[in-house]
Amino acid sequence: MDTARKAEIFNEGRRQRRHLIDILQDIQSCEGYLSREAMQEVAAFLSLPPSAVWGVATFYNQFRFTPPGRNPVRVCMGTACHLAGGQLVLEAMARELKLEIGATSEDREFSLERVACIGCCALAPVVTIGESVYPKMTPPRVEEILVQMKPAEGRGKSGDGPT
């Protein structure tokens, strides 16, 4: 996080406990997750015990505590997506990525999240990967999309096959 952004987040006007969630949201927006160090810094800034900051952060499912992958995968489980087969899509995504929900791959290429709503109900079930939106997802499409994203074994960067 750059110095200017840090100064915005930790400004004197926010040195009250009532700003705790806003501060945590701002840090996660910048860093992609809440590190132990960041939460300790928040605790010191607000003169709170670190356990109080941890307690608030872990209460809300909007916060993540591990860095997201370069390609964060979000599977919508809002009502429309759930009714249209979102759970099957989520299970297929977890199986194909070999990830638990909320986890990041060892190479930090992918992370997998279940989200409450993406806001594309007419396109249910919906998945986002990074900034790309994938509507009307099905378990077979999960594999198809991921195969296109992952570099093939034995190929060079150009994707032209072995040289």
Secondary structure, 3 states (H helix, E strand, C coil): CCHHHHHHHCCHHHCCHHHHHHHHHHHHHHHCCCCHHHHHHHHHHHCCCHHHHHHHHHHCCCCCCCCCCCEEEEEECCHHHHHCCHHHHHHHHHHHHCCCCCCECCCCCEEEEEECCCCCHHHCCCEEECCEEECCCCHHHHHHHHHHHCCCCCCCCCCCCCC
